[in-house]
Amino acid sequence: MVGEYPPVMASETDMALPPGFQNGFDKYSSFRPMGTGGRAEILACRDTALGRTVAMKQLQAKYADNSQLRRRFLREARLTAQLQHPNTVPVYEIGYQPDGELYFTMKKVAGRNLYQILVSLYRKEEDTVAEFPMDRLLDILIQVGYVLSYAHIHGVIHRDVKPENILVGLFGEVVLLDWGIARIWGMPNEDPSPQTSPEDYETLDGTGQRPGTPLYMSPEQVLGRIVDERSDIYSLGVVLYEMLTFSLPFQGPDVRSTFEKIVEESLQPPSERTPERAIPAGLESICLQALAKNPAERFQSMRDLIKAIRDFRTRAMLSGDPGDPA
């Protein structure tokens, strides 16, 4: 098992590029912006050597000299390259631009992220409603679960699973993006304190005090504890809750109150949050288990969560009930 699934090593993901490193940046041309998020931006460009269009990711100029962000950027490129799975995007090259800024290129996938799809579903846009019934959404969730399971076997925790990081391609591809804050088992905790009290919440403003996106963090992630795969299970449970209710399980007017709710407030079941939707009991049960505050009460592996969703789909198919909330 160890030989078949070798762990990802921090010594291979976080090292600096070697002195004298060279690359062929001059082969890229015809740059155009694709999007900006967090601290990085993505450009589409032409690889003239291979005659194809690729996506290039780089840090925004104002963060280019931040040593911690540069290290995370390198880690993201290498992790994405090393996690060779159908639901990760292939990385082609990493290197320096002429001005010394880091970049990496990867496959360009055309499509929408899951957040955009859920917004469109909430607005009842006919084409999206027809294309993404609940069964299709569950298939997307399963595919994300598979790549997370693959990462977990290799000792990697994503720590930022959310709809914006799930890309659904025009031809059915599902890709989990943004591995920049992933944690490799055995690495020291990057957070400033292993324990955080509620009084400290207001300092956690999402700018690096706690890696991750507040609305999708597990309780242990909020508290600054070292996380394992069950934290990713929780975050994927938040995505499922959002699919069922078009709302988030815990959301306050600011980051501090949101964190307090995640750690302390009881979860309102999806069927109570949106009683007007016919949410299947079996699917709600899966969601509630994934979102248990105590990691020991969640699914204990991503494979267990995947199996529960697949079993639900099989039962729904055999009963002739697609389990689609109204």
C-alpha positions as CSV (number, residue, x, y, z in Angstrom):
1,M,0.0,0.0,0.0
2,V,2.8,2.4,0.9
3,G,4.6,1.8,-2.3
4,E,1.5,2.1,-4.4
5,Y,0.4,5.4,-2.7
6,P,3.7,7.2,-1.7
7,P,3.1,10.2,0.6
8,V,3.6,13.7,-0.7
9,M,6.7,15.1,1.1
10,A,7.0,18.7,2.2
11,S,10.6,18.6,1.3
12,E,9.5,18.2,-2.3
13,T,6.7,20.8,-2.3
14,D,8.1,23.7,-0.3
15,M,11.7,23.9,-1.5
16,A,12.9,26.9,-3.5
17,L,13.6,26.6,-7.1
18,P,17.3,25.6,-7.6
19,P,19.9,28.3,-8.4
20,G,20.3,28.8,-12.1
21,F,16.9,27.4,-12.8
22,Q,15.7,28.3,-16.3
23,N,12.5,27.9,-18.2
24,G,11.0,28.9,-21.5
25,F,8.7,31.8,-20.6
26,D,9.3,33.4,-24.0
27,K,7.2,30.8,-25.7
28,Y,4.0,32.2,-24.2
29,S,2.0,34.9,-26.0
30,S,-1.4,36.4,-26.4
31,F,-2.2,36.9,-22.7
32,R,-5.7,37.7,-21.6
33,P,-7.2,37.7,-18.1
34,M,-9.4,34.8,-17.0
35,G,-10.1,35.7,-13.4
36,T,-8.7,37.0,-10.1
37,G,-9.3,35.5,-6.7
38,G,-7.7,35.6,-3.3
39,R,-4.1,36.6,-3.9
40,A,-3.5,35.2,-7.4
41,E,-4.7,35.8,-10.9
42,I,-5.1,33.5,-13.9
43,L,-4.4,34.4,-17.5
44,A,-5.1,32.5,-20.7
45,C,-2.1,32.4,-23.0
46,R,-0.8,30.7,-26.1
47,D,2.0,28.1,-25.8
48,T,3.6,28.7,-29.2
49,A,5.9,25.7,-28.8
50,L,3.0,23.2,-28.6
51,G,0.4,25.2,-30.4
52,R,-2.2,25.2,-27.6
53,T,-3.9,27.6,-25.2
54,V,-3.1,27.1,-21.5
55,A,-3.9,28.8,-18.2
56,M,-1.2,30.6,-16.4
57,K,-1.5,31.4,-12.7
58,Q,0.6,34.0,-10.9
59,L,0.5,36.0,-7.7
60,Q,-0.9,39.4,-7.9
61,A,1.8,42.0,-8.2
62,K,1.2,43.4,-4.7
63,Y,1.9,40.0,-3.2
64,A,4.8,38.9,-5.4
65,D,7.4,39.7,-2.8
66,N,5.6,38.0,0.1
67,S,7.8,35.0,1.0
68,Q,5.1,33.0,2.7
69,L,2.7,33.4,-0.2
70,R,5.5,32.5,-2.7
71,R,6.1,29.3,-0.7
72,R,2.4,28.5,-0.8
73,F,2.3,29.2,-4.5
74,L,5.1,26.8,-5.2
75,R,3.4,24.2,-2.9
76,E,0.2,24.6,-4.9
77,A,1.9,24.1,-8.2
78,R,3.8,21.0,-7.0
79,L,0.9,19.5,-5.1
80,T,-1.3,19.9,-8.1
81,A,1.3,18.3,-10.3
82,Q,2.0,15.4,-8.0
83,L,-1.6,14.6,-7.3
84,Q,-2.2,13.1,-10.7
85,H,-5.9,12.4,-10.7
86,P,-8.7,12.9,-13.2
87,N,-10.2,15.5,-11.0
88,T,-7.1,17.7,-10.6
89,V,-5.9,20.0,-13.4
90,P,-2.7,18.9,-15.1
91,V,0.2,21.3,-14.5
92,Y,2.6,21.8,-17.4
93,E,5.4,24.1,-16.2
94,I,6.6,26.2,-13.3
95,G,9.1,29.0,-13.6
96,Y,10.0,32.6,-13.4
97,Q,8.8,35.4,-15.6
98,P,11.4,37.9,-16.9
99,D,10.7,40.2,-13.9
100,G,11.3,37.4,-11.5
101,E,7.7,36.7,-10.6
102,L,6.7,33.0,-10.2
103,Y,4.1,31.4,-12.5
104,F,2.9,28.0,-13.4
105,T,0.9,26.8,-16.4
106,M,-1.8,24.2,-16.5
107,K,-4.6,22.9,-18.6
108,K,-7.3,25.4,-19.5
109,V,-10.7,24.1,-18.6
110,A,-13.8,26.0,-19.9
111,G,-16.8,25.9,-17.7
112,R,-18.4,27.3,-14.5
113,N,-17.6,26.8,-10.9
114,L,-20.1,25.2,-8.6
115,Y,-20.9,28.5,-6.9
116,Q,-22.1,30.0,-10.2
117,I,-24.2,26.9,-10.9
118,L,-25.9,27.0,-7.5
119,V,-26.7,30.7,-7.9
120,S,-28.2,29.9,-11.3
121,L,-30.2,27.1,-9.7
122,Y,-31.4,29.4,-6.9
123,R,-32.6,31.8,-9.5
124,K,-34.4,29.0,-11.3
125,E,-32.7,29.6,-14.6
126,E,-34.3,27.0,-16.9
127,D,-31.2,25.8,-18.7
128,T,-29.3,25.2,-15.5
129,V,-32.2,23.6,-13.8
130,A,-32.5,21.1,-16.7
131,E,-28.8,20.5,-16.8
132,F,-28.1,20.1,-13.0
133,P,-30.8,18.0,-11.2
134,M,-29.9,16.8,-7.8
135,D,-28.5,13.5,-9.2
136,R,-26.0,15.5,-11.3
137,L,-25.1,17.6,-8.3
138,L,-24.4,14.5,-6.2
139,D,-22.3,13.1,-9.0
140,I,-20.2,16.3,-8.9
141,L,-19.9,15.9,-5.1
142,I,-18.8,12.3,-5.5
143,Q,-16.1,13.2,-8.0
144,V,-14.8,15.9,-5.6
145,G,-14.9,13.2,-2.9
146,Y,-12.8,10.9,-5.0
147,V,-10.0,13.4,-5.6
148,L,-10.0,14.3,-1.9
149,S,-9.8,10.6,-1.0
150,Y,-6.9,10.3,-3.4
151,A,-5.2,13.3,-1.8
152,H,-5.8,11.9,1.7
153,I,-4.2,8.6,0.8
154,H,-1.1,10.7,-0.2
155,G,-1.1,12.6,3.1
156,V,-2.6,15.8,1.8
157,I,-5.5,17.8,3.4
158,H,-7.0,20.4,1.0
159,R,-8.4,22.8,3.8
160,D,-10.3,25.0,1.3
161,V,-13.1,22.9,-0.2
162,K,-15.9,25.2,-1.4
163,P,-18.1,25.7,-4.5
164,E,-15.8,28.4,-5.9
165,N,-13.0,25.9,-6.0
166,I,-15.0,23.2,-7.8
167,L,-14.9,23.7,-11.6
168,V,-17.4,22.0,-13.8
169,G,-16.3,21.8,-17.4
170,L,-18.4,22.1,-20.5
171,F,-17.8,18.4,-21.3
172,G,-18.6,17.0,-17.8
173,E,-15.1,17.5,-16.2
174,V,-15.1,18.2,-12.5
175,V,-11.9,19.7,-11.2
176,L,-10.9,20.6,-7.6
177,L,-8.8,23.7,-7.7
178,D,-6.6,25.8,-5.4
179,W,-4.3,23.6,-3.3
180,G,-2.3,26.6,-2.1
181,I,-3.3,26.2,1.6
182,A,-3.3,22.4,1.6
183,R,-1.6,20.8,4.6
184,I,0.7,17.9,4.3
185,W,0.6,15.4,7.2
186,G,3.7,15.7,9.4
187,M,4.1,19.4,8.6
188,P,4.1,21.7,11.6
189,N,0.9,23.7,12.1
190,E,1.0,27.0,10.3
191,D,-1.5,28.7,12.5
192,P,-0.4,31.0,15.3
193,S,-1.8,29.0,18.1
194,P,-3.0,25.4,18.6
195,Q,-6.0,26.6,20.6
196,T,-8.1,29.7,20.0
197,S,-10.7,31.0,22.4
198,P,-13.9,32.8,21.3
199,E,-12.4,36.1,22.5
200,D,-9.8,35.7,19.8
201,Y,-12.2,35.4,16.9
202,E,-12.2,39.0,15.9
203,T,-8.5,38.8,15.0
204,L,-9.3,36.0,12.5
205,D,-10.1,38.1,9.5
206,G,-9.4,35.5,6.8
207,T,-6.1,37.2,5.7
208,G,-3.9,34.3,6.8
209,Q,-4.5,34.1,10.5
210,R,-6.4,30.8,9.7
211,P,-5.8,29.3,6.3
212,G,-9.2,28.6,4.7
213,T,-12.5,30.2,3.9
214,P,-14.4,31.0,7.1
215,L,-17.9,29.9,6.0
216,Y,-16.6,26.4,5.0
217,M,-14.2,25.7,7.9
218,S,-14.6,22.8,10.3
219,P,-14.8,23.6,14.0
220,E,-11.3,22.2,14.6
221,Q,-10.0,24.4,11.7
222,V,-11.6,27.5,13.3
223,L,-10.0,26.6,16.6
224,G,-6.6,26.4,15.0
225,R,-6.1,22.7,15.8
226,I,-4.2,20.4,13.5
227,V,-6.7,18.9,11.1
228,D,-7.1,15.6,9.3
229,E,-9.2,14.3,6.5
230,R,-12.4,14.7,8.6
231,S,-12.0,18.4,8.2
232,D,-12.3,18.1,4.4
233,I,-15.3,15.9,5.0
234,Y,-16.9,18.7,7.1
235,S,-16.3,21.2,4.3
236,L,-17.8,18.9,1.7
237,G,-20.7,18.6,4.0
238,V,-21.1,22.4,3.9
239,V,-21.2,22.1,0.1
240,L,-23.9,19.5,0.3
241,Y,-25.9,21.6,2.7
242,E,-25.7,24.5,0.2
243,M,-26.9,22.2,-2.6
244,L,-29.9,21.2,-0.5
245,T,-30.9,24.6,0.9
246,F,-29.1,27.3,-1.2
247,S,-27.9,28.6,2.1
248,L,-24.9,28.0,4.5
249,P,-25.3,26.1,7.7
250,F,-23.6,28.8,9.8
251,Q,-23.2,32.4,8.8
252,G,-23.1,35.5,10.9
253,P,-22.8,39.2,10.1
254,D,-19.0,39.1,10.5
255,V,-16.2,36.5,10.7
256,R,-16.2,36.5,14.5
257,S,-19.9,35.6,14.8
258,T,-19.6,33.1,12.0
259,F,-16.8,31.3,13.9
260,E,-18.8,31.3,17.1
261,K,-21.7,29.7,15.3
262,I,-19.5,27.0,13.7
263,V,-18.1,26.1,17.1
264,E,-21.0,26.6,19.4
265,E,-24.4,26.7,17.6
266,S,-26.5,23.7,16.9
267,L,-27.0,22.8,13.2
268,Q,-30.5,23.4,11.8
269,P,-31.4,20.4,9.6
270,P,-31.8,21.2,5.9
271,S,-35.5,20.2,6.0
272,E,-36.1,22.8,8.7
273,R,-34.1,25.5,7.0
274,T,-36.0,25.1,3.8
275,P,-39.3,23.3,4.6
276,E,-40.7,24.2,1.1
277,R,-38.1,21.9,-0.5
278,A,-38.7,18.1,-0.5
279,I,-35.4,17.1,0.9
280,P,-35.0,13.3,1.1
281,A,-34.5,12.1,4.6
282,G,-31.6,9.8,3.6
283,L,-29.7,12.7,2.0
284,E,-30.3,14.9,5.0
285,S,-29.0,12.2,7.3
286,I,-25.7,12.1,5.2
287,C,-25.4,15.9,5.4
288,L,-25.9,16.0,9.2
289,Q,-23.3,13.3,9.8
290,A,-20.8,15.1,7.6
291,L,-21.4,18.3,9.6
292,A,-21.1,16.8,13.1
293,K,-19.1,19.2,15.3
294,N,-17.1,16.3,16.8
295,P,-14.9,14.8,14.2
296,A,-15.4,11.3,15.8
297,E,-19.1,11.5,14.9
298,R,-18.6,12.3,11.2
299,F,-17.8,9.9,8.4
300,Q,-14.3,8.7,9.3
301,S,-13.0,8.6,5.7
302,M,-13.9,10.3,2.5
303,R,-14.6,6.8,1.0
304,D,-17.3,6.3,3.7
305,L,-19.0,9.5,2.7
306,I,-18.8,8.6,-1.0
307,K,-20.3,5.2,-0.3
308,A,-23.2,6.8,1.6
309,I,-24.0,9.1,-1.3
310,R,-23.7,6.3,-3.9
311,D,-25.9,4.0,-1.8
312,F,-28.5,6.8,-1.5
313,R,-28.5,7.3,-5.3
314,T,-28.9,3.6,-5.9
315,R,-31.9,3.4,-3.5
316,A,-33.4,6.5,-5.2
317,M,-33.0,4.9,-8.7
318,L,-34.5,1.6,-7.6
319,S,-37.5,3.3,-6.0
320,G,-38.0,5.5,-9.1
321,D,-37.7,8.7,-6.9
322,P,-34.8,10.9,-8.1
323,G,-34.9,12.7,-4.7
324,D,-34.9,16.1,-6.3
325,P,-36.0,18.9,-3.9
326,A,-38.7,21.0,-5.4
